Structure formats: structure tokens, C-alpha cells
Amino acid sequence: MTEERAFSWDDEFTEVEDSFQIVPPGDYDFTIVDFERAHFDGSDKMPPCPMAKLTYEVQTPDGTKGRIRQNLFLHSKSEWQLTNFACAVGMMQRGDGHFRIAWNQLIGATGRMQVSVRKYNGKDYNDVKRFYDKTAAPKLHSRRVSRRSVLLTHRGRSK
């Protein structure tokens, strides 16, 4: 394994293949492996706004690992996508109403997504077509237990 290091402007570089290989369309479990806070300068469809640049790692059907990049725009026009993302990584459940995304806790977060392939300028790219809600853990039912009943149960007697 090659040690990571910074280059100088005059260094010679070694050819390395792009680690972003196109994965076939389908449903994948993912792990977030990179997150960057950025700013989107705006376009005809979206005004300027903060943007989360995410990298997901998935395992392809042949067992190799693939990486998918996605930009999430922090704007009311894409609030539906932020909602679906938060549900996928378990930071909210449908019906919660309001939510916050714990951006600093995203690395290592897991979920499930549907991936498609789109062509742009003659090149293929992966797109996150949809997120699947993370299943909620069953809530444990608690009951009040008095100290006396715990002591009696501990001594082998039942109340």
C-alpha cells in the first residue's frame, strides 16, 4: 500500500485509475465514506445555496466495491430529497415532522438506495434514484417496577 503524501508542483506523478467505476442499476446498501460542505453557485433551476457533497460506497453484484457521488442541495426546492436522505440514514422517521441532519456524524452512516445510470455528454454516470427508509428499531415497552418487587424477584420470590 502506498503511503499518502502531498505533492510539490515539480513532482512526477504515477498513473492511477479512477476509483469511481460505474455500478450497474439496482438496489444497494451503502456506507457514507466522504462528506464535504460546499456552496452551489446557482443555475437556471436552483438558486445559490449550501451543498453537501457525499460519496457512498456500495458492493456490486460481482463483489467489487463501487463509489457513487451525490450533491444534496440545502434549499427548500430539494427539501423532499433531504427528507428521504435523513430517513434512509436513520436521522428521522416519517411523521416526525421537523428534523436536523447531524452532518458531522455522516461518515460511516449506512442505508439503502436505488441507483440508476444516466448518460451526459456521451459519458455514463451513476445517479441516486431514490433512498429507502431505514427500518425503525422496535420500541421496547417499559413498565414501572418498584424497588421492593426487584428485591423480592432477586431473592427468588415473586410478588
N, C-alpha and C positions, 0 to 999 in steps of 0.2 A: 504494500500500500504506500502510495506516495504521500509524503508529508506536505501539508498545506503551507503556503507561504505567499507573501506579497511579492509582486514582480517590480522590477525597475523599468523605466522607459526603454532601456537599451538591452533588456534580456532577450534571449532566444526562447521561443515557446515550442511546446510539444503538441502535436495534433491530438485532439481528444474528440471522441464522438459526442454528439448532443445526447444528454440523458433523457430528453423528452421525446420518447417514441410514441407514436400514435397507438392507442389501445383500441381494440375492436368495440363497436357499440354494445352496450349491455348494462347490467346492474352490477355495481361493485361496492364492497366495503372499502372505506377509505380511512386514512390517518393523515391529519394535517402535519406536514413536515416543515413548512415555512410560512411565515406571515410577515407582511411589511405594510406599514402605514404609508400611504401615498396621497397625492392630490390629483384629481382628474381636472383637466383644464376646460372641459366642456366640449359639446358638439351640437349638431342640429337637434339631436334627440334628447340630450341630457345636459343640464347646466353644470357649471363647475361645482365640485363637491369633494369631500374626503372620499378616499377609496381604500379598501382593504385588498391587497394583492396576496392571494392564497395559493399554496402549492399542496396538492393532495397526492399521496402515494397509494396506488392500488396494485393488486395482484391480478395479472391477466390469466385467462383460461389455461395458457401453456405453462403457468408457474413463474413467469418473469414478472419483475416489478416495473410498473409504469408510473409516470408522474403527469398530473394534469394541473394546469394553471387556471385560475379564475380571478376575476376582479369583481368585488362586491362594492357597489356604489352606495354611499351613505346619504341617500336622498329619498324624499317621500315618493318619488316615482318608482323606486325599486324596493319599497318597504315590504312588499309581498315576498321578495326574494330573501330579504334579511330575516323575515319571519320563518320561512321554510328552512333556511340555513340554521337558525337558532333551534328549531325543533329537531333537526337532523343530528346536531351535536349535543342535544340534551340540555340546552340552556333555557328552554321553555317548553311548555306543553300547550297544545291547542286549548283555547279557552282561558288561558292565563291573563289575556288582555295586554297588559304592558310588560315589557321585558327589557333587559340590558344584556348586551353581549360582553362577556369577560374576555376582551381582546388579548390580554396578557396571559390567558390560560388556554389559548387555542392550540399551541404546538403540542402534539400528542393526542388531541381530541379525535374521536372516531365517529363514524356514521356510515350511512349508506346512500348511494346516489345512482342515478341513471345517466350514462354517458352516451353522447352521440358524436358523430364525425361530420364536420362541415367543411366545405371547400371554400377557400378565399384566395383570390388571385392565383389559382392553379395549384395551391398547396392545401393539404389536409390538416385540420386542427381538431382537437377534442373540445367538446362543449359539455358542461354540466347541464343536462336537460331538465333534471328535477332531483330534489332531495326527498328521502323517505324519513318520516318521523321516527325518532328513536323510541322504542317501546318503553313505556314507563314502568319502573320497578313497582311491584305490588306494594301497597302501603300496609305496614304492619299494624294490626289492631292492638292498641294498648288498653289495658284496664288498670284501674287503680288497685293497688294491693297495699294493705296495711302492714305495718312493721310486725304486728302480732301474728298475722297469718303467714308471713315469711318465716318467722321464728318457729312457729308450730310446724310448718311444712318441712323446714330444715331438720327438725328433731324427729321426723318420721311420722308425725301426726298430721292429720288433715283437719281443717276447721269445720 
